[in-house]
Amino acid sequence: MHLVDSHAHLDSDRYDEDRAAMLARAYAAGVHTILAIGLGDGPHEMHRALEIAEEFSGQPAMPTIYASAGIHPQEAHRTDAPALSRLAELAANQRCIAIGEIGLDYYHLENPDVPTQHRAFIAQMEVSAAARLPILLHIRTSELATLQAKEKFGPADAWADTLALLETHWRPTGLGGVMHCFSGEVEHARRSLDLGFMLSFAGNLTYPRAQNLRDAAIFAPLDSLLVETDAPFLAPIPNRGQRNEPAWVAHTAARLAAERKLAPEALAEATTTNFHRFFVRTRPLA
């Protein structure tokens, strides 16, 4: 049984001491493909995921690693012309299969204001459209934020704003994308699917209070589903609270299979097929 971890931050400094061993554990656990997310600590480090992908892919008993590149909404104020130019250069690399994670985040008080986030999101959609690549979306609302953050972002809703921007700036491309670490309700899932997006579920699917995620995971067609770790974050039960790693995507996949009343092998086969069907650059050259 082989699995794909469709979203992992392999460039995190939390792996600096054991990155090779961590990747070997993933391969031994059946995780033979990983999408490494290229964010770093800002635009100047977007390339790190590609470097890791190129370093480890092709080594014996190591996963095949693809990469993305993008500017996180927390860094939206740094989305200037040089950063966008660098993003376009990285997108030309055939091992770069998506732009992201990009989107909107109204949770942290220190995040850039709404107009700044919108401009950065639109600009990166333009880069992705030019490269003919899908996008990986980060959406975080302010409903559980501090009072100060709620005051800063006011009535703005990250889901509503994201969907509106996608309708205007992204739907016409027909490229779709991935709702990374899907965190919405069934209605958000329905609208995302209508826009041509895959839904990727992370370790929080296994948490007791996450029934809304499980409802969405049951609602969505099987051919729209992916699984991810978002490592080193969001470790699934039974490892919640620990540093997450790609090998543990198996726990999320097992819970998703159980919710959909599928054998784990069937869920693994479906999500692996979905990944390679959706991300064109992962397919073997004819």
C-alpha positions as CSV (number, residue, x, y, z in Angstrom):
1,M,0.0,0.0,0.0
2,H,1.5,3.3,-1.1
3,L,0.4,6.8,0.0
4,V,1.1,10.3,-1.1
5,D,1.7,13.1,1.5
6,S,0.3,16.0,-0.6
7,H,1.5,18.8,1.7
8,A,4.6,18.7,4.0
9,H,7.0,21.5,5.0
10,L,10.2,19.5,4.6
11,D,12.2,22.7,4.7
12,S,11.3,23.4,8.3
13,D,14.2,23.8,10.6
14,R,12.6,21.2,12.9
15,Y,14.0,18.6,10.5
16,D,17.5,20.0,10.3
17,E,18.9,17.3,12.6
18,D,17.2,14.2,11.0
19,R,15.7,15.1,7.6
20,A,17.2,12.1,5.8
21,A,16.1,9.7,8.6
22,M,12.6,11.2,8.6
23,L,12.3,10.7,4.9
24,A,13.5,7.1,5.2
25,R,10.9,6.5,7.8
26,A,8.2,7.8,5.4
27,Y,9.3,5.5,2.7
28,A,9.4,2.5,5.0
29,A,5.8,3.4,6.1
30,G,4.7,3.3,2.5
31,V,4.7,7.0,1.8
32,H,6.6,7.0,-1.5
33,T,5.6,10.4,-2.8
34,I,5.7,13.8,-1.0
35,L,4.8,17.3,-2.1
36,A,7.2,19.7,-0.3
37,I,5.8,23.2,0.2
38,G,8.2,26.0,-0.8
39,L,7.6,28.8,1.7
40,G,10.6,28.9,4.0
41,D,10.6,32.0,6.2
42,G,9.6,34.3,3.4
43,P,10.1,34.9,-0.4
44,H,13.9,34.7,-0.1
45,E,13.6,31.0,0.9
46,M,10.9,29.8,-1.6
47,H,13.5,27.7,-3.3
48,R,14.4,25.5,-0.3
49,A,11.7,22.9,-1.0
50,L,13.0,22.5,-4.6
51,E,16.5,22.0,-3.3
52,I,15.3,19.3,-0.9
53,A,13.3,17.6,-3.6
54,E,16.3,17.6,-5.9
55,E,18.7,16.4,-3.2
56,F,16.7,13.4,-2.0
57,S,14.6,12.2,-4.9
58,G,16.2,9.3,-6.7
59,Q,18.1,8.0,-3.7
60,P,17.4,4.4,-2.7
61,A,14.6,3.8,-0.2
62,M,13.6,7.5,-0.3
63,P,10.3,9.0,-1.4
64,T,10.0,10.8,-4.7
65,I,9.6,14.5,-3.8
66,Y,8.0,17.2,-5.8
67,A,7.8,20.9,-4.7
68,S,5.8,24.0,-4.8
69,A,6.7,27.6,-4.3
70,G,4.7,30.5,-3.0
71,I,4.4,33.4,-0.6
72,H,2.2,32.7,2.5
73,P,-0.5,35.3,3.3
74,Q,1.4,36.1,6.5
75,E,4.2,37.4,4.2
76,A,1.9,39.2,1.8
77,H,3.5,42.6,2.4
78,R,6.7,41.1,0.9
79,T,5.1,40.2,-2.4
80,D,7.0,42.7,-4.5
81,A,8.1,42.6,-8.1
82,P,11.4,40.8,-7.4
83,A,9.6,38.2,-5.3
84,L,7.1,37.6,-8.1
85,S,9.8,37.3,-10.6
86,R,11.6,34.8,-8.5
87,L,8.4,32.8,-8.1
88,A,7.9,32.7,-11.9
89,E,11.5,31.4,-12.3
90,L,10.8,28.6,-9.7
91,A,7.5,27.7,-11.4
92,A,9.5,26.9,-14.6
93,N,11.3,24.1,-12.9
94,Q,9.6,20.8,-13.9
95,R,9.8,19.5,-10.3
96,C,7.7,22.5,-9.2
97,I,4.1,21.2,-9.6
98,A,2.0,24.0,-8.0
99,I,2.1,27.5,-6.6
100,G,1.5,27.7,-2.9
101,E,0.5,27.7,-0.3
102,I,-1.1,31.0,-1.0
103,G,-4.4,32.6,0.1
104,L,-5.9,34.5,3.0
105,D,-5.2,34.4,6.8
106,Y,-7.3,36.6,9.1
107,Y,-6.2,34.8,12.3
108,H,-3.0,36.5,13.6
109,L,-3.0,40.1,14.7
110,E,0.4,40.7,13.1
111,N,-0.7,39.5,9.6
112,P,-0.9,42.1,6.8
113,D,-4.2,43.9,6.4
114,V,-7.0,42.6,4.1
115,P,-6.2,44.7,1.0
116,T,-2.5,43.7,1.2
117,Q,-3.4,40.0,1.4
118,H,-5.8,40.3,-1.5
119,R,-3.2,42.0,-3.7
120,A,-0.6,39.3,-3.0
121,F,-3.1,36.5,-3.6
122,I,-4.2,37.9,-6.9
123,A,-0.6,38.6,-8.0
124,Q,0.4,35.0,-7.3
125,M,-2.7,33.6,-9.1
126,E,-1.4,35.6,-12.1
127,V,2.0,34.0,-11.9
128,S,0.4,30.5,-11.6
129,A,-1.9,31.1,-14.5
130,A,1.0,32.1,-16.7
131,A,2.9,29.0,-15.7
132,R,-0.2,26.8,-16.2
133,L,0.1,25.4,-12.7
134,P,-2.6,24.8,-10.0
135,I,-2.6,26.6,-6.7
136,L,-2.5,25.3,-3.1
137,L,-4.7,27.4,-0.9
138,H,-4.4,28.4,2.8
139,I,-7.6,29.7,4.3
140,R,-7.8,30.7,8.0
141,T,-10.7,32.7,9.4
142,S,-10.7,35.0,12.5
143,E,-13.5,33.3,14.3
144,L,-11.2,31.7,16.9
145,A,-8.7,34.6,16.9
146,T,-7.9,37.0,19.7
147,L,-10.2,40.0,20.3
148,Q,-7.5,42.3,18.9
149,A,-7.3,40.3,15.7
150,K,-11.1,40.2,15.4
151,E,-11.1,44.0,15.7
152,K,-8.4,44.4,13.1
153,F,-10.1,42.1,10.4
154,G,-13.6,43.1,11.4
155,P,-16.4,41.4,9.4
156,A,-14.1,40.1,6.7
157,D,-14.4,36.4,6.2
158,A,-11.5,34.5,4.7
159,W,-13.7,31.8,3.2
160,A,-16.1,34.2,1.6
161,D,-13.3,36.5,0.3
162,T,-11.3,33.5,-1.1
163,L,-14.2,32.1,-3.0
164,A,-15.1,35.5,-4.4
165,L,-11.5,36.1,-5.6
166,L,-11.4,32.7,-7.1
167,E,-14.6,33.2,-9.0
168,T,-13.2,36.4,-10.5
169,H,-9.5,35.7,-11.0
170,W,-9.1,31.9,-11.1
171,R,-12.1,30.1,-12.4
172,P,-11.5,31.4,-16.0
173,T,-8.1,29.6,-16.0
174,G,-9.7,26.2,-15.6
175,L,-6.6,25.1,-13.6
176,G,-8.2,24.4,-10.2
177,G,-6.1,23.7,-7.2
178,V,-6.1,22.1,-3.7
179,M,-7.9,23.3,-0.6
180,H,-4.9,22.5,1.7
181,C,-5.8,21.2,5.2
182,F,-9.5,21.6,4.4
183,S,-11.1,23.4,7.3
184,G,-14.5,24.4,6.2
185,E,-18.1,23.1,6.2
186,V,-19.9,21.0,3.6
187,E,-21.0,24.1,1.8
188,H,-17.4,25.3,1.5
189,A,-16.6,21.9,0.1
190,R,-19.4,22.0,-2.4
191,R,-18.3,25.4,-3.7
192,S,-14.6,24.4,-3.8
193,L,-15.5,21.4,-5.9
194,D,-17.5,23.5,-8.2
195,L,-14.4,25.6,-8.8
196,G,-12.4,22.5,-9.7
197,F,-10.5,22.1,-6.4
198,M,-9.3,19.0,-4.7
199,L,-9.9,18.7,-0.9
200,S,-6.9,17.7,1.1
201,F,-7.4,16.4,4.6
202,A,-4.7,16.7,7.4
203,G,-4.3,15.3,10.9
204,N,-7.0,17.5,12.3
205,L,-9.5,15.2,10.6
206,T,-8.8,12.8,13.4
207,Y,-9.5,15.2,16.3
208,P,-12.7,14.7,18.3
209,R,-14.2,18.2,17.6
210,A,-13.6,18.0,13.9
211,Q,-16.9,16.6,12.9
212,N,-17.4,19.3,10.3
213,L,-14.2,18.1,8.5
214,R,-15.4,14.5,8.6
215,D,-18.8,15.5,7.2
216,A,-17.1,17.3,4.3
217,A,-14.8,14.3,3.7
218,I,-17.8,12.0,3.4
219,F,-19.7,14.5,1.2
220,A,-17.0,14.9,-1.3
221,P,-16.5,12.5,-4.3
222,L,-13.7,10.0,-3.8
223,D,-11.9,11.3,-6.9
224,S,-11.6,14.8,-5.3
225,L,-9.7,13.7,-2.1
226,L,-6.1,13.9,-1.0
227,V,-4.4,13.3,2.3
228,E,-1.6,15.3,3.8
229,T,0.3,15.9,7.0
230,D,1.1,19.6,6.9
231,A,4.2,18.4,8.7
232,P,5.7,19.4,11.1
233,F,2.2,20.7,12.2
234,L,-1.1,19.0,13.1
235,A,0.1,15.5,14.0
236,P,-2.8,13.1,13.9
237,I,-4.1,11.0,16.7
238,P,-2.4,9.0,18.2
239,N,0.6,11.4,17.9
240,R,-1.2,14.7,18.5
241,G,1.1,17.3,20.0
242,Q,4.3,15.8,18.6
243,R,6.3,17.0,15.7
244,N,4.5,15.7,12.7
245,E,6.2,13.8,9.8
246,P,5.1,12.3,6.5
247,A,5.1,8.7,7.7
248,W,2.1,9.6,9.9
249,V,-0.1,10.5,6.9
250,A,-1.1,6.8,7.2
251,H,-3.1,7.7,10.4
252,T,-5.1,10.4,8.6
253,A,-5.7,8.1,5.6
254,A,-6.9,5.3,7.9
255,R,-9.5,7.6,9.6
256,L,-10.6,8.9,6.2
257,A,-11.0,5.4,5.0
258,A,-13.1,4.4,8.0
259,E,-15.3,7.4,7.7
260,R,-16.0,6.5,4.0
261,K,-16.3,2.8,4.9
262,L,-13.4,1.9,2.6
263,A,-10.5,-0.5,3.1
264,P,-7.3,1.5,3.8
265,E,-5.8,0.0,0.6
266,A,-8.7,1.4,-1.5
267,L,-8.4,4.8,0.0
268,A,-4.6,4.8,-0.5
269,E,-5.0,3.7,-4.1
270,A,-7.7,6.4,-4.8
271,T,-5.8,9.3,-3.2
272,T,-2.5,8.3,-5.0
273,T,-4.3,8.1,-8.3
274,N,-6.0,11.5,-7.6
275,F,-2.6,13.1,-6.9
276,H,-1.0,12.0,-10.1
277,R,-4.1,12.7,-12.2
278,F,-4.4,16.2,-10.9
279,F,-0.7,17.3,-10.9
280,V,0.2,17.0,-14.5
281,R,4.0,17.4,-14.0
282,T,4.1,14.2,-11.8
283,R,3.1,12.0,-14.8
284,P,5.7,10.1,-16.7
285,L,6.7,11.7,-20.0
286,A,5.2,9.9,-23.0
